[in-house]
Amino acid sequence: MDPIYRIPPYYYIHVLDQNTSVTRLEIGPKTFFRQDNERIVFEPSKMITLPPRHYCVIENPVVKNEDDQAQFDNNGQAKLLHGSLDVRLEKDYKEPFPLYPGEVLKQAPTLVKYVATNSALRLKAVLDFDDNGEQRKTGDEWLFEGPGTYIPRKEVSVEEHIVATVIGPNQAVKLSAKKELIDRMGQHRVAGENWLVKQLGAYVPLAYETVVSLENAYVVTDKKALHLRALKTFKDDFGQTRNNGDEWLVTKEQTETYILNVYEQLVSIVNINILTSRQYCVILNPVSSDGKNQLGKKKLVVGDKSFFLQPNEQLENGIQNICILSEDEGVVVKCIEGFNDEIDNVTRMPGKRK
């Protein structure tokens, strides 16, 4: 083996002294004469060059003093921070640099990330550190929001690149909390809680927020209404308190478009019932003025009229036509339940005929 090694500029080798078991660094340009007790363990290799706006990650970095000079022990072996990482930036390493014995290039030169507008990086602390006066604990997560250039550091890992969800007219984004947090509106949220954001524009979820879905509004017309059910007790968009299991209608008189609350379930879309002047119907379990069903009762509705059946209301025999009588005809009716006959101004008893 040739004992002469010609090391070009910006190249380096690692030389092992077999007498002391110490490996040292030799940097070019130079002509190196290998001694009999020496062995080349790292052939001439090119130094690491960081182009503009690039960085690299070094594992087991060499220990340096305040003057940025490598430190050596009494045997001449470079001191290393074993198990540690060092993020080296182009602004700090304008010139190519070699790897000392024991150092490992964990990540090759990489372009720093530019975070565009309406996007963010979800970061996670892998070590405790001081982030410009804010103490970060291991496991903490936060956002680096664009526009801006993210400068990596060894205490932080990039978990996810987040792109904003665009909320258009008649849309809302449904969010879920992964842990206790304060949302962008200043509201306190607990783990597992869901809520809606209806503000138009781009929305970037926080580190502990998850986008569940993008909700579209239902269109409410003169002929269609929404039959809703409450999944838990809450106050709806109209300021009315709904108890768990309550059912109600949303009509055009209230709103033309409606986005379901996270605690609302769409039971069905209800079509309007239209009665002409020669039609009528009987509603079972009619809803009273307080919004409660009067179970077992009936209500007569005579046309001209249009109406929506309220939740749990039913038509007894559908929409029926009235009986048209000539001058020499009549009908015999039988009372099946006591009531006040407003036409004849008398009280009818069950079983009586008229």
Residue frames as qw, qx, qy, qz and C-alpha x, y, z in Angstrom:
[[0.000, 0.889, 0.458, 0.000, 0.00, 0.00, 0.00],
 [0.389, 0.558, -0.031, 0.732, 1.37, 3.37, -1.00],
 [0.429, -0.494, -0.488, 0.578, 2.34, 5.31, 2.18],
 [0.097, -0.139, 0.073, 0.983, 1.92, 8.64, 0.40],
 [0.141, 0.693, 0.707, -0.016, -1.52, 10.24, 0.28],
 [0.130, 0.103, 0.165, 0.972, -2.13, 13.42, -1.63],
 [0.025, 0.636, 0.692, -0.341, -5.09, 15.21, -0.05],
 [0.202, 0.511, 0.375, 0.747, -6.68, 17.78, -2.41],
 [0.103, -0.126, 0.249, -0.955, -8.08, 21.09, -1.17],
 [0.623, -0.119, 0.113, -0.764, -11.35, 20.75, 0.77],
 [0.847, -0.027, -0.515, -0.131, -10.76, 17.03, 1.33],
 [0.367, -0.621, 0.568, -0.397, -9.82, 15.22, 4.52],
 [0.712, 0.065, -0.699, -0.021, -8.82, 11.79, 5.88],
 [0.698, -0.619, 0.211, -0.291, -8.96, 9.99, 9.25],
 [0.526, 0.467, -0.677, 0.216, -5.73, 8.38, 10.44],
 [0.849, -0.503, -0.054, -0.153, -5.60, 5.71, 13.17],
 [0.102, 0.654, -0.697, 0.274, -2.44, 5.51, 15.30],
 [0.855, -0.129, -0.480, -0.148, -2.31, 1.80, 16.12],
 [0.453, 0.137, -0.634, 0.612, 0.07, 2.41, 19.02],
 [0.090, 0.018, 0.462, -0.882, -2.25, 4.77, 20.91],
 [0.078, 0.494, 0.862, 0.079, -5.58, 3.73, 19.27],
 [0.076, 0.674, 0.228, -0.699, -6.27, 7.42, 18.64],
 [0.473, 0.529, 0.554, 0.434, -7.82, 8.55, 15.36],
 [0.140, -0.575, -0.039, 0.805, -6.94, 12.04, 14.15],
 [0.505, 0.791, 0.334, -0.089, -8.05, 14.32, 11.35],
 [0.425, -0.268, 0.385, 0.774, -5.82, 15.41, 8.47],
 [0.384, 0.808, 0.323, -0.309, -7.03, 18.22, 6.19],
 [0.620, 0.272, 0.376, 0.633, -5.90, 19.06, 2.65],
 [0.814, 0.521, -0.254, 0.033, -4.32, 20.42, 0.67],
 [0.332, -0.712, 0.617, -0.037, -1.28, 18.45, 1.79],
 [0.717, 0.290, -0.631, -0.065, 0.81, 15.39, 1.05],
 [0.695, -0.532, 0.342, -0.342, 0.51, 12.93, 3.91],
 [0.439, 0.400, -0.802, 0.064, 3.17, 10.29, 4.62],
 [0.859, -0.379, -0.094, -0.331, 1.70, 7.34, 6.46],
 [0.139, -0.590, 0.762, -0.229, 3.90, 5.81, 9.16],
 [0.381, 0.082, -0.917, -0.091, 4.17, 2.05, 9.72],
 [0.052, -0.245, -0.833, 0.494, 2.06, 2.25, 12.88],
 [0.342, 0.351, 0.165, -0.856, -0.69, 4.24, 11.16],
 [0.239, 0.309, 0.879, 0.273, -3.69, 3.12, 9.17],
 [0.230, -0.007, -0.205, -0.951, -6.04, 5.15, 6.99],
 [0.184, 0.333, 0.880, -0.285, -9.58, 4.47, 8.25],
 [0.353, 0.784, 0.392, -0.327, -11.28, 7.13, 6.17],
 [0.589, 0.233, 0.416, 0.652, -10.13, 7.59, 2.58],
 [0.093, -0.130, 0.068, 0.985, -9.85, 11.13, 1.18],
 [0.069, 0.659, 0.748, 0.035, -13.38, 12.51, 1.32],
 [0.106, 0.522, 0.200, 0.822, -14.83, 15.80, 0.27],
 [0.034, -0.136, -0.538, 0.831, -15.70, 18.27, 3.00],
 [0.086, 0.662, 0.742, -0.065, -19.31, 19.13, 3.64],
 [0.091, 0.060, 0.169, 0.980, -20.45, 22.26, 1.81],
 [0.125, 0.620, 0.682, -0.366, -23.64, 24.08, 2.77],
 [0.184, 0.427, 0.434, 0.771, -25.17, 26.08, -0.10],
 [0.179, -0.152, 0.174, -0.956, -27.19, 29.22, 0.73],
 [0.676, -0.157, 0.075, -0.716, -30.36, 28.52, 2.78],
 [0.815, 0.034, -0.574, -0.075, -29.24, 24.97, 3.58],
 [0.466, -0.611, 0.524, -0.367, -28.49, 23.08, 6.77],
 [0.687, 0.137, -0.714, -0.025, -27.27, 19.64, 7.84],
 [0.738, -0.580, 0.142, -0.314, -27.48, 17.54, 11.00],
 [0.420, 0.473, -0.733, 0.250, -24.38, 16.04, 12.64],
 [0.863, -0.446, -0.182, -0.155, -24.62, 13.18, 15.13],
 [0.813, -0.383, -0.063, 0.434, -22.05, 12.94, 17.97],
 [0.330, 0.885, -0.051, 0.326, -20.73, 16.48, 17.27],
 [0.630, 0.130, -0.371, 0.670, -17.28, 17.53, 18.42],
 [0.372, -0.802, -0.329, 0.331, -17.01, 19.68, 21.56],
 [0.424, 0.566, 0.057, 0.705, -16.01, 23.27, 20.80],
 [0.356, -0.390, -0.392, 0.754, -14.86, 26.14, 23.01],
 [0.118, 0.807, 0.308, -0.490, -15.99, 29.76, 22.98],
 [0.042, 0.627, -0.442, -0.640, -13.72, 30.45, 20.01],
 [0.850, 0.384, 0.006, -0.361, -15.40, 27.65, 18.03],
 [0.275, 0.570, -0.774, -0.022, -12.27, 25.48, 18.25],
 [0.880, -0.115, -0.430, -0.164, -12.50, 21.69, 18.58],
 [0.452, -0.673, 0.502, -0.301, -11.45, 20.27, 21.96],
 [0.742, 0.256, -0.618, 0.028, -9.16, 17.25, 22.44],
 [0.818, -0.574, 0.004, -0.038, -8.37, 15.00, 25.39],
 [0.401, -0.751, 0.492, 0.184, -4.88, 14.27, 26.73],
 [0.686, -0.032, 0.664, 0.296, -4.37, 11.55, 24.12],
 [0.007, 0.293, -0.466, -0.835, -5.23, 13.86, 21.24],
 [0.061, 0.402, 0.882, 0.239, -8.64, 12.28, 20.60],
 [0.194, -0.311, -0.184, -0.912, -11.41, 14.74, 19.66],
 [0.169, 0.190, 0.751, -0.609, -14.01, 15.13, 22.41],
 [0.238, -0.261, -0.680, -0.643, -17.54, 14.29, 21.25],
 [0.490, -0.044, 0.384, -0.781, -21.05, 14.88, 22.57],
 [0.071, -0.018, -0.977, -0.202, -22.15, 11.27, 22.23],
 [0.038, 0.518, 0.848, -0.104, -25.85, 10.78, 21.50],
 [0.087, 0.696, 0.222, -0.677, -26.36, 14.47, 20.79],
 [0.532, 0.593, 0.472, 0.378, -27.19, 16.26, 17.54],
 [0.200, -0.532, 0.056, 0.821, -25.91, 19.49, 16.06],
 [0.488, 0.751, 0.438, 0.082, -27.85, 21.44, 13.43],
 [0.413, -0.356, 0.243, 0.802, -25.35, 23.36, 11.32],
 [0.380, 0.835, 0.343, -0.201, -26.62, 26.29, 9.28],
 [0.648, 0.514, 0.175, 0.534, -25.12, 27.87, 6.20],
 [0.030, -0.935, 0.037, -0.352, -24.86, 31.25, 7.94],
 [0.609, -0.718, 0.336, -0.006, -22.54, 29.71, 10.56],
 [0.701, -0.198, 0.582, 0.362, -20.52, 27.54, 8.16],
 [0.433, 0.799, -0.128, -0.397, -19.68, 29.65, 5.15],
 [0.216, 0.597, -0.752, -0.175, -16.64, 27.48, 4.39],
 [0.851, 0.011, -0.495, -0.172, -16.65, 23.70, 3.79],
 [0.403, -0.600, 0.583, -0.371, -15.92, 21.71, 6.96],
 [0.460, 0.195, -0.865, -0.049, -14.72, 18.14, 7.67],
 [0.821, -0.454, -0.168, -0.302, -16.11, 15.52, 10.02],
 [0.149, -0.622, 0.712, -0.290, -13.98, 14.75, 13.05],
 [0.362, 0.070, -0.930, -0.004, -13.45, 11.07, 13.94],
 [0.010, -0.300, -0.841, 0.449, -16.69, 9.80, 15.48],
 [0.350, 0.401, 0.131, -0.836, -18.92, 12.44, 13.92],
 [0.329, 0.295, 0.863, 0.245, -21.68, 11.15, 11.63],
 [0.220, 0.057, -0.264, -0.937, -23.57, 13.05, 8.93],
 [0.298, 0.304, 0.837, -0.344, -27.12, 12.18, 10.02],
 [0.448, 0.760, 0.449, -0.141, -28.86, 14.45, 7.50],
 [0.549, 0.178, 0.334, 0.745, -27.23, 15.63, 4.29],
 [0.019, -0.203, -0.004, 0.979, -27.39, 19.32, 3.33],
 [0.083, 0.589, 0.798, 0.095, -31.08, 20.17, 3.05],
 [0.003, 0.441, 0.198, 0.875, -32.89, 23.30, 1.95],
 [0.068, 0.172, 0.622, -0.761, -34.53, 25.08, 4.88],
 [0.086, 0.566, 0.810, 0.126, -38.33, 24.99, 4.80],
 [0.110, -0.058, -0.040, -0.991, -40.23, 28.06, 3.66],
 [0.094, 0.471, 0.835, -0.267, -43.70, 28.10, 5.15],
 [0.022, 0.346, 0.449, 0.823, -46.16, 29.85, 2.86],
 [0.363, -0.097, 0.213, -0.902, -49.14, 31.97, 3.82],
 [0.811, -0.067, -0.005, -0.581, -52.14, 29.98, 5.10],
 [0.883, 0.060, -0.459, 0.073, -49.96, 27.05, 6.11],
 [0.403, -0.753, 0.426, -0.299, -47.96, 26.02, 9.17],
 [0.554, 0.247, -0.778, 0.165, -45.59, 23.43, 10.59],
 [0.769, -0.577, -0.044, -0.271, -46.67, 21.45, 13.64],
 [0.345, 0.561, -0.648, 0.382, -43.60, 21.22, 15.85],
 [0.854, -0.471, -0.203, -0.092, -42.87, 18.97, 18.83],
 [0.119, -0.796, 0.544, -0.238, -40.23, 19.42, 21.51],
 [0.897, 0.047, -0.432, 0.082, -37.96, 16.38, 21.95],
 [0.559, -0.073, -0.460, 0.686, -35.90, 18.11, 24.66],
 [0.228, -0.871, -0.343, 0.269, -36.61, 20.80, 27.25],
 [0.485, 0.124, 0.122, 0.857, -35.36, 24.19, 26.07],
 [0.006, 0.664, 0.267, -0.698, -35.92, 27.94, 26.19],
 [0.400, 0.496, 0.581, 0.506, -37.67, 29.23, 23.06],
 [0.121, 0.464, 0.096, 0.872, -37.01, 32.98, 23.10],
 [0.220, -0.261, 0.411, -0.845, -38.18, 33.28, 26.69],
 [0.821, -0.116, -0.016, -0.558, -40.89, 30.61, 26.49],
 [0.311, -0.376, 0.865, -0.112, -40.11, 27.35, 28.24],
 [0.774, 0.181, -0.414, -0.444, -40.83, 24.31, 26.09],
 [0.599, -0.339, 0.690, -0.225, -41.17, 20.92, 27.76],
 [0.018, -0.172, 0.928, 0.329, -40.56, 17.56, 26.10],
 [0.142, 0.419, 0.897, 0.020, -43.74, 16.55, 24.27],
 [0.185, 0.663, 0.248, -0.682, -45.10, 20.09, 23.87],
 [0.438, 0.386, 0.625, 0.519, -46.53, 20.89, 20.45],
 [0.086, 0.737, 0.156, -0.652, -47.04, 24.25, 18.76],
 [0.641, 0.659, 0.352, 0.176, -47.28, 25.86, 15.33],
 [0.288, -0.392, 0.276, 0.829, -44.82, 27.76, 13.20],
 [0.460, 0.718, 0.501, -0.146, -47.17, 29.75, 10.96],
 [0.489, 0.188, 0.383, 0.761, -46.27, 31.21, 7.60],
 [0.763, 0.583, -0.182, 0.214, -45.20, 33.21, 5.83],
 [0.316, -0.828, 0.460, -0.059, -41.65, 32.65, 7.03],
 [0.644, 0.414, -0.639, 0.079, -38.55, 30.46, 6.89],
 [0.841, -0.520, 0.042, -0.142, -38.31, 27.80, 9.57],
 [0.241, 0.657, -0.674, 0.234, -34.83, 27.41, 11.06],
 [0.875, -0.222, -0.426, -0.067, -34.48, 23.88, 12.48],
 [0.157, -0.664, 0.598, -0.421, -32.95, 23.12, 15.86],
 [0.347, 0.166, -0.919, 0.081, -31.94, 19.90, 17.58],
 [0.185, 0.075, 0.746, -0.636, -34.57, 20.19, 20.35],
 [0.572, 0.389, 0.218, -0.688, -37.48, 20.26, 17.89],
 [0.301, 0.078, 0.876, 0.370, -38.93, 17.78, 15.39],
 [0.405, 0.173, -0.234, -0.867, -41.27, 18.69, 12.54],
 [0.434, 0.134, 0.851, -0.263, -44.36, 16.49, 12.91],
 [0.405, 0.584, 0.696, 0.102, -46.63, 17.73, 10.13],
 [0.073, -0.043, 0.260, 0.962, -47.07, 20.32, 7.41],
 [0.193, 0.588, 0.710, -0.336, -50.55, 21.82, 7.77],
 [0.063, 0.218, 0.442, 0.868, -52.42, 23.57, 4.97],
 [0.284, 0.152, 0.370, -0.872, -55.29, 25.89, 5.87],
 [0.185, 0.467, 0.860, 0.095, -58.88, 24.80, 5.31],
 [0.069, -0.081, -0.206, -0.973, -60.75, 27.39, 3.26],
 [0.140, 0.495, 0.766, -0.385, -64.20, 28.19, 4.65],
 [0.019, 0.231, 0.490, 0.840, -66.56, 29.50, 1.99],
 [0.463, -0.134, 0.079, -0.873, -70.07, 30.98, 2.22],
 [0.865, -0.134, -0.035, -0.482, -72.55, 28.60, 3.88],
 [0.810, 0.150, -0.531, 0.198, -69.71, 26.41, 5.15],
 [0.479, -0.764, 0.340, -0.266, -68.11, 25.66, 8.49],
 [0.532, 0.365, -0.744, 0.177, -65.16, 23.59, 9.61],
 [0.828, -0.504, -0.095, -0.227, -65.77, 21.05, 12.38],
 [0.264, 0.603, -0.647, 0.385, -62.90, 20.81, 14.86],
 [0.865, -0.417, -0.278, -0.029, -62.03, 18.42, 17.67],
 [0.174, -0.832, 0.463, -0.251, -59.68, 19.05, 20.61],
 [0.766, 0.183, -0.594, 0.162, -56.92, 16.49, 21.17],
 [0.503, -0.267, -0.571, 0.591, -56.23, 17.92, 24.63],
 [0.153, -0.854, -0.388, 0.311, -57.26, 20.87, 26.79],
 [0.436, 0.128, 0.231, 0.860, -56.59, 24.16, 25.00],
 [0.143, 0.694, 0.239, -0.664, -57.63, 27.76, 24.36],
 [0.596, 0.485, 0.539, 0.345, -58.88, 28.12, 20.78],
 [0.346, 0.224, 0.212, 0.886, -58.36, 31.06, 18.42],
 [0.245, -0.683, -0.348, -0.594, -61.56, 32.70, 19.68],
 [0.074, -0.455, 0.533, -0.710, -60.32, 32.58, 23.28],
 [0.827, -0.277, -0.056, -0.486, -62.70, 29.78, 24.25],
 [0.307, -0.445, 0.822, -0.179, -61.58, 27.06, 26.65],
 [0.826, 0.167, -0.385, -0.376, -61.87, 23.58, 25.12],
 [0.634, -0.415, 0.632, -0.161, -61.47, 20.18, 26.77],
 [0.067, -0.281, 0.900, 0.325, -60.13, 16.98, 25.23],
 [0.174, 0.305, 0.929, 0.112, -62.67, 15.38, 22.88],
 [0.240, 0.669, 0.380, -0.592, -64.82, 18.51, 22.54],
 [0.393, 0.356, 0.601, 0.598, -66.15, 19.37, 19.07],
 [0.096, 0.739, 0.261, -0.614, -67.13, 22.80, 17.76],
 [0.565, 0.631, 0.415, 0.332, -67.67, 24.74, 14.53],
 [0.228, -0.485, 0.121, 0.836, -65.79, 27.66, 13.01],
 [0.458, 0.692, 0.556, 0.050, -67.96, 29.59, 10.53],
 [0.049, -0.830, 0.132, 0.539, -65.77, 32.62, 9.88],
 [0.764, 0.641, 0.064, 0.030, -65.10, 33.04, 6.16],
 [0.158, 0.850, -0.502, 0.023, -61.53, 32.62, 4.94],
 [0.691, 0.279, -0.646, 0.164, -58.60, 30.30, 5.55],
 [0.667, -0.641, 0.219, -0.310, -58.37, 28.53, 8.91],
 [0.503, 0.406, -0.726, 0.233, -55.20, 26.86, 10.18],
 [0.797, -0.519, -0.272, -0.146, -55.96, 24.48, 13.07],
 [0.272, -0.790, 0.494, -0.239, -53.86, 24.80, 16.22],
 [0.201, 0.425, -0.881, 0.058, -51.41, 22.09, 17.25],
 [0.169, 0.056, 0.916, -0.358, -53.97, 20.34, 19.46],
 [0.605, 0.401, 0.214, -0.654, -56.90, 20.82, 17.08],
 [0.324, 0.019, 0.874, 0.362, -58.00, 18.26, 14.50],
 [0.446, 0.225, -0.239, -0.833, -60.11, 19.07, 11.44],
 [0.528, 0.135, 0.808, -0.224, -62.95, 16.54, 11.49],
 [0.400, 0.482, 0.699, 0.345, -64.82, 17.68, 8.38],
 [0.037, 0.079, -0.146, -0.985, -65.95, 20.63, 6.29],
 [0.223, 0.497, 0.792, -0.276, -69.69, 21.07, 6.83],
 [0.010, -0.208, -0.464, -0.861, -72.01, 22.48, 4.15],
 [0.339, 0.150, 0.401, -0.838, -75.23, 24.31, 4.93],
 [0.211, 0.428, 0.871, 0.118, -78.66, 22.90, 4.15],
 [0.123, -0.123, -0.250, -0.953, -80.94, 25.14, 2.07],
 [0.138, 0.437, 0.781, -0.424, -84.33, 25.75, 3.69],
 [0.076, -0.184, -0.493, -0.847, -87.16, 26.72, 1.32],
 [0.527, -0.105, 0.111, -0.836, -90.87, 27.51, 1.56],
 [0.870, 0.018, -0.278, -0.406, -91.62, 23.87, 0.82],
 [0.811, 0.044, -0.522, 0.260, -88.88, 22.12, 2.83],
 [0.408, -0.796, 0.278, -0.352, -87.92, 22.23, 6.51],
 [0.435, 0.366, -0.776, 0.272, -85.26, 20.47, 8.59],
 [0.816, -0.501, -0.148, -0.247, -86.28, 18.01, 11.31],
 [0.309, 0.567, -0.624, 0.441, -83.51, 18.08, 13.94],
 [0.823, -0.485, -0.296, -0.015, -82.75, 16.17, 17.15],
 [0.146, -0.843, 0.436, -0.280, -80.52, 17.28, 20.04],
 [0.790, 0.147, -0.563, 0.194, -77.68, 14.89, 20.93],
 [0.477, -0.270, -0.545, 0.634, -77.05, 16.68, 24.25],
 [0.114, -0.894, -0.384, 0.200, -78.30, 19.72, 26.13],
 [0.441, -0.064, 0.174, 0.878, -77.05, 22.93, 24.51],
 [0.212, 0.733, 0.228, -0.604, -78.12, 26.37, 23.27],
 [0.652, 0.432, 0.510, 0.358, -78.80, 26.49, 19.53],
 [0.371, 0.159, 0.228, 0.886, -77.96, 29.21, 17.01],
 [0.189, -0.644, -0.381, -0.636, -81.26, 30.98, 17.75],
 [0.081, -0.422, 0.484, -0.762, -80.49, 31.23, 21.47],
 [0.804, -0.286, -0.042, -0.519, -82.97, 28.55, 22.53],
 [0.280, -0.431, 0.834, -0.201, -81.95, 25.85, 24.99],
 [0.808, 0.117, -0.440, -0.374, -82.44, 22.34, 23.64],
 [0.643, -0.438, 0.579, -0.243, -82.48, 19.34, 25.96],
 [0.082, -0.294, 0.923, 0.233, -81.01, 15.98, 25.08],
 [0.220, 0.298, 0.927, 0.055, -83.48, 14.17, 22.80],
 [0.304, 0.646, 0.278, -0.642, -85.55, 17.24, 21.90],
 [0.414, 0.271, 0.668, 0.555, -86.80, 17.43, 18.32],
 [0.161, 0.746, 0.219, -0.608, -87.84, 20.51, 16.38],
 [0.621, 0.596, 0.394, 0.322, -88.12, 22.05, 12.92],
 [0.233, -0.490, 0.165, 0.824, -86.03, 24.73, 11.25],
 [0.467, 0.695, 0.540, 0.080, -88.04, 26.62, 8.63],
 [0.434, 0.460, 0.204, 0.747, -87.41, 29.43, 6.18],
 [0.265, -0.899, -0.202, -0.285, -89.04, 31.86, 8.61],
 [0.672, -0.688, 0.109, 0.253, -85.95, 31.37, 10.80],
 [0.246, -0.623, 0.547, 0.503, -83.19, 31.11, 8.19],
 [0.727, 0.553, -0.193, -0.357, -82.66, 30.37, 4.51],
 [0.697, 0.359, -0.603, 0.152, -79.54, 28.23, 5.06],
 [0.682, -0.632, 0.242, -0.277, -78.59, 26.23, 8.12],
 [0.470, 0.441, -0.737, 0.201, -75.41, 24.49, 9.25],
 [0.817, -0.425, -0.379, -0.094, -75.95, 21.70, 11.76],
 [0.315, -0.772, 0.459, -0.307, -74.47, 22.28, 15.19],
 [0.290, 0.362, -0.880, 0.107, -72.10, 19.58, 16.46],
 [0.206, 0.050, 0.847, -0.488, -74.82, 18.55, 18.93],
 [0.641, 0.358, 0.144, -0.664, -77.59, 18.40, 16.32],
 [0.341, -0.011, 0.898, 0.278, -78.64, 15.44, 14.20],
 [0.445, 0.196, -0.320, -0.813, -80.63, 15.71, 10.98],
 [0.553, 0.119, 0.773, -0.288, -83.57, 13.32, 11.31],
 [0.460, 0.455, 0.695, 0.314, -85.19, 14.09, 7.97],
 [0.023, 0.070, -0.215, -0.974, -86.11, 16.79, 5.48],
 [0.257, 0.496, 0.745, -0.365, -89.82, 17.54, 5.90],
 [0.068, 0.281, 0.557, 0.779, -92.01, 18.49, 2.93],
 [0.283, 0.071, 0.260, -0.920, -94.86, 20.94, 3.33],
 [0.166, 0.426, 0.889, 0.002, -98.49, 19.77, 3.38],
 [0.154, 0.064, -0.190, -0.968, -100.86, 21.84, 1.22],
 [0.219, 0.468, 0.827, -0.219, -104.65, 21.77, 1.65],
 [0.030, -0.297, -0.455, -0.839, -107.02, 23.23, -0.91],
 [0.396, -0.150, 0.199, -0.884, -110.34, 24.81, 0.01],
 [0.850, -0.064, -0.202, -0.482, -112.00, 21.39, -0.40],
 [0.733, 0.118, -0.629, 0.231, -109.58, 19.36, 1.70],
 [0.509, -0.725, 0.265, -0.382, -108.95, 18.69, 5.36],
 [0.651, 0.197, -0.695, 0.232, -106.84, 16.46, 7.59],
 [0.710, -0.679, -0.028, -0.185, -106.63, 15.27, 11.17],
 [0.345, 0.604, -0.608, 0.384, -103.29, 15.57, 12.99],
 [0.846, -0.412, -0.334, 0.049, -102.47, 13.04, 15.70],
 [0.690, -0.416, -0.169, 0.567, -100.39, 14.09, 18.74],
 [0.285, 0.842, 0.119, 0.442, -100.47, 17.80, 17.80],
 [0.509, 0.013, -0.325, 0.797, -97.84, 20.14, 19.20],
 [0.207, -0.862, -0.434, 0.160, -99.10, 22.73, 21.67],
 [0.158, 0.958, -0.050, 0.233, -97.96, 26.35, 21.98],
 [0.474, -0.771, 0.425, 0.028, -95.17, 25.31, 24.37],
 [0.360, 0.599, -0.688, -0.193, -93.69, 22.98, 21.74],
 [0.305, -0.185, 0.909, -0.214, -94.75, 19.72, 23.44],
 [0.364, -0.088, -0.786, -0.493, -96.72, 16.93, 21.79],
 [0.598, -0.128, 0.365, -0.702, -100.22, 16.40, 23.20],
 [0.076, 0.137, -0.976, -0.151, -100.13, 12.63, 23.09],
 [0.120, 0.374, 0.909, -0.142, -103.46, 10.98, 22.25],
 [0.256, 0.669, 0.298, -0.631, -105.12, 14.19, 21.12],
 [0.488, 0.409, 0.600, 0.484, -106.21, 15.18, 17.63],
 [0.019, 0.581, 0.026, -0.813, -106.39, 18.42, 15.70],
 [0.552, 0.616, 0.549, 0.119, -108.57, 19.22, 12.68],
 [0.166, -0.462, 0.281, 0.825, -107.01, 21.34, 9.95],
 [0.527, 0.664, 0.529, -0.045, -109.21, 22.68, 7.15],
 [0.462, 0.105, 0.352, 0.807, -107.96, 24.25, 3.88],
 [0.647, 0.656, -0.225, 0.318, -106.98, 26.62, 2.30],
 [0.498, -0.803, 0.328, -0.030, -103.79, 26.11, 4.33],
 [0.759, 0.409, -0.449, 0.234, -100.20, 24.92, 4.13],
 [0.547, -0.726, 0.344, -0.233, -98.20, 23.63, 7.09],
 [0.423, 0.418, -0.792, 0.140, -95.33, 21.39, 8.17],
 [0.848, -0.404, -0.327, -0.099, -95.92, 18.41, 10.41],
 [0.221, -0.782, 0.494, -0.309, -94.03, 18.98, 13.66],
 [0.241, 0.323, -0.905, 0.137, -91.88, 16.18, 15.13],
 [0.079, 0.109, 0.939, -0.315, -93.95, 13.15, 16.24],
 [0.538, 0.374, 0.222, -0.722, -97.10, 14.51, 14.57],
 [0.213, 0.052, 0.903, 0.369, -98.90, 12.24, 12.10],
 [0.492, 0.064, -0.236, -0.836, -101.84, 12.49, 9.72],
 [0.627, -0.017, 0.669, -0.399, -104.60, 10.10, 10.76],
 [0.716, 0.384, 0.581, 0.048, -105.83, 9.26, 7.27],
 [0.445, 0.123, 0.400, 0.792, -103.76, 11.54, 5.14],
 [0.170, 0.232, -0.031, -0.957, -105.26, 14.53, 3.36],
 [0.237, 0.422, 0.875, -0.007, -108.97, 13.95, 2.74],
 [0.071, -0.284, -0.409, -0.864, -111.56, 15.61, 0.53],
 [0.316, 0.106, 0.485, -0.808, -114.59, 17.24, 2.12],
 [0.234, 0.413, 0.878, 0.062, -118.08, 15.83, 1.54],
 [0.166, 0.075, -0.210, -0.961, -120.07, 17.96, -0.90],
 [0.208, 0.409, 0.855, -0.241, -123.83, 17.65, -0.31],
 [0.075, -0.356, -0.504, -0.783, -126.68, 18.70, -2.55],
 [0.382, -0.307, 0.136, -0.861, -129.89, 20.25, -1.24],
 [0.860, -0.202, -0.129, -0.450, -131.56, 16.87, -0.72],
 [0.799, 0.110, -0.532, 0.258, -128.59, 15.08, 0.89],
 [0.421, -0.786, 0.294, -0.343, -127.15, 14.87, 4.38],
 [0.560, 0.272, -0.737, 0.264, -124.71, 12.85, 6.48],
 [0.756, -0.619, -0.119, -0.179, -125.09, 11.19, 9.84],
 [0.364, 0.546, -0.591, 0.469, -122.08, 11.69, 12.13],
 [0.803, -0.491, -0.339, 0.006, -121.38, 9.97, 15.43],
 [0.153, -0.855, 0.389, -0.307, -119.48, 11.47, 18.33],
 [0.868, 0.037, -0.443, 0.219, -116.54, 9.29, 19.40],
 [0.502, -0.129, -0.413, 0.749, -115.15, 11.75, 21.96],
 [0.122, -0.846, -0.457, 0.247, -116.74, 14.52, 23.98],
 [0.367, 0.034, 0.152, 0.917, -116.28, 18.04, 22.57],
 [0.167, 0.632, 0.319, -0.686, -117.92, 21.43, 22.21],
 [0.437, 0.479, 0.618, 0.446, -119.74, 21.77, 18.89],
 [0.130, -0.368, -0.039, 0.920, -119.11, 25.40, 17.97],
 [0.106, -0.191, -0.613, -0.759, -121.52, 25.23, 15.01],
 [0.462, -0.558, -0.594, -0.351, -124.58, 24.31, 17.07],
 [0.115, -0.556, 0.412, -0.713, -123.10, 25.67, 20.31],
 [0.874, -0.359, 0.017, -0.328, -123.73, 22.42, 22.21],
 [0.251, -0.551, 0.793, -0.070, -121.63, 19.83, 24.00],
 [0.820, 0.193, -0.438, -0.315, -121.47, 16.49, 22.21],
 [0.626, -0.450, 0.603, -0.206, -121.11, 13.30, 24.22],
 [0.015, 0.307, -0.908, -0.283, -119.56, 10.03, 22.97],
 [0.201, 0.266, 0.943, -0.003, -122.10, 7.86, 21.15],
 [0.322, 0.669, 0.356, -0.568, -124.45, 10.71, 20.27],
 [0.456, 0.298, 0.618, 0.567, -125.44, 11.12, 16.64],
 [0.111, 0.577, 0.078, -0.806, -126.19, 14.22, 14.69]]
